[in-house]
Amino acid sequence: MITNLRFWKSIAILFLVVPLWACGAEPQTAETPAATGPEEAAHPSNTGGPGEAVKLIGDPKKGAEIFNASCIGCHNAEGREGMPNPGSADGTVPALNPIDPTLYSKDYKTFATNIDLFIQHGSTPEGSNPALKMPAVGDQKRLTQQQIAHVIAYIIGLNKK
């Protein structure tokens, strides 16, 4: 019985740690201020504007490959639903398919810029103490600007209306 319990604890830890590592997220520390209300909903960090990626042409097929290697751990297959994010307002990492209606735009450039700001600068979700934050992939140079352009094209393709 104890061996069985240890096995399931190991599996539970594996399912929590591997996705965190895969998406590059780091647990939020107590020193990071948490969002307190709707006026502080998830938004890109205020460290700058859009990156060069919005000026580049992205390939959705390459974007899918990059997404599956870098983003799927938190946003799941095709961005349909996010993994659990205790302490965030809705309890999960945001879905990208469909994307938050406040980010969507029929204008390609506007939509690309909205997505780019999150990828470049990261964000902290709304909630009392979200365990996961979107890493600043562009600022931290985890992906090149061309790779980010590919991911943007992929996410836009998932949300064609």
C-alpha positions in Angstrom: 0.0 0.0 0.0 2.8 2.4 0.9 4.6 1.6 -2.4 1.4 2.3 -4.3 1.0 5.7 -2.5 4.6 6.6 -3.3 4.1 5.7 -6.9 1.0 8.0 -7.2 2.8 10.8 -5.4 5.7 10.5 -7.9 3.3 10.5 -10.8 1.5 13.6 -9.4 4.8 15.5 -9.0 5.9 14.5 -12.5 2.7 15.8 -14.0 3.2 19.2 -12.2 7.0 19.6 -12.7 7.4 18.5 -16.3 4.8 20.9 -17.8 6.3 23.7 -15.7 9.7 23.0 -17.1 8.4 22.5 -20.6 6.7 26.0 -20.8 9.6 27.7 -19.0 7.3 29.0 -16.3 8.6 29.5 -12.8 6.4 29.4 -9.7 5.6 32.9 -8.4 7.3 33.8 -5.2 5.6 35.5 -2.3 7.4 38.8 -3.0 5.7 39.2 -6.4 2.6 41.4 -6.1 -0.5 39.5 -7.0 -3.4 41.0 -9.1 -6.3 42.1 -7.0 -9.2 42.8 -9.3 -10.5 43.0 -12.8 -8.5 46.2 -13.5 -5.4 44.1 -13.1 -6.4 41.3 -15.5 -3.6 39.5 -17.3 -1.8 41.9 -19.5 1.7 42.0 -21.0 4.4 43.3 -18.7 5.1 47.0 -19.2 8.7 46.5 -20.4 8.3 47.6 -24.0 6.3 47.5 -27.1 6.0 44.9 -29.8 9.1 43.1 -31.0 10.5 42.8 -34.5 8.4 39.6 -34.9 5.3 41.6 -35.9 7.2 42.9 -38.9 8.2 39.5 -40.1 6.3 36.9 -42.0 5.6 33.8 -40.0 4.9 30.3 -41.2 2.1 28.6 -39.3 3.5 25.1 -39.9 6.9 26.1 -38.4 4.9 27.9 -35.7 3.1 24.6 -34.9 6.4 22.8 -34.5 7.8 25.5 -32.2 4.5 25.7 -30.2 4.6 21.9 -29.7 8.2 22.1 -28.5 7.9 25.2 -26.3 4.3 26.1 -25.4 2.3 22.9 -25.3 3.4 22.1 -21.7 1.2 25.0 -20.4 -1.3 25.7 -23.2 -1.9 22.0 -24.3 -2.4 20.7 -27.8 -3.5 23.4 -30.3 -3.9 25.8 -27.4 -7.4 24.4 -26.6 -7.1 24.6 -22.9 -4.4 25.5 -20.4 -3.0 23.4 -17.6 -4.2 24.1 -14.0 -2.8 27.3 -12.5 -3.7 27.4 -8.8 -4.2 30.9 -7.5 -5.2 32.4 -10.9 -8.6 33.9 -11.3 -10.0 31.0 -13.5 -7.6 28.3 -12.2 -6.0 27.5 -15.5 -3.4 28.9 -17.9 -5.3 30.8 -20.6 -6.5 28.9 -23.7 -5.2 30.2 -27.0 -7.9 28.5 -29.2 -10.2 30.3 -28.9 -8.1 33.2 -27.6 -9.4 35.8 -25.1 -11.9 37.9 -27.1 -10.1 41.1 -25.8 -7.0 40.0 -27.7 -8.7 38.9 -30.9 -8.9 41.3 -33.9 -10.0 40.7 -37.5 -7.1 43.0 -38.4 -4.1 40.8 -38.8 -1.5 43.3 -37.6 -3.5 44.3 -34.5 -4.1 40.6 -33.6 -0.4 39.8 -34.2 0.7 42.7 -32.0 -1.7 41.7 -29.2 -0.2 38.2 -29.2 3.4 39.4 -29.6 3.2 41.6 -26.5 2.5 38.6 -24.3 5.2 36.4 -26.0 7.8 39.2 -25.9 7.2 40.5 -22.3 5.3 37.7 -20.5 2.5 38.4 -18.1 1.1 37.7 -14.7 -2.5 36.3 -14.7 -5.2 37.8 -12.7 -5.8 36.1 -9.3 -4.8 36.2 -5.7 -1.5 34.3 -6.2 -1.1 32.5 -9.5 1.4 29.7 -9.4 2.4 30.2 -13.1 3.3 33.3 -15.0 3.8 33.6 -18.8 7.6 33.9 -19.3 9.0 36.8 -21.2 10.1 34.6 -24.1 11.3 37.5 -26.3 12.9 39.5 -23.6 14.7 36.4 -22.3 15.7 35.4 -25.9 14.3 32.0 -25.5 13.1 32.2 -29.1 14.3 34.3 -32.0 12.1 37.0 -33.4 11.5 34.8 -36.5 10.5 31.9 -34.3 8.1 34.2 -32.5 6.7 35.3 -35.8 6.0 31.7 -36.7 4.2 31.1 -33.4 2.1 34.2 -33.9 1.1 33.0 -37.4 0.2 29.6 -35.9 -2.0 31.1 -33.1 -3.7 33.4 -35.6 -4.4 30.4 -37.8 -6.0 28.6 -34.9 -8.4 31.5 -34.4 -9.5 32.2 -37.9 -13.2 33.2 -37.7 
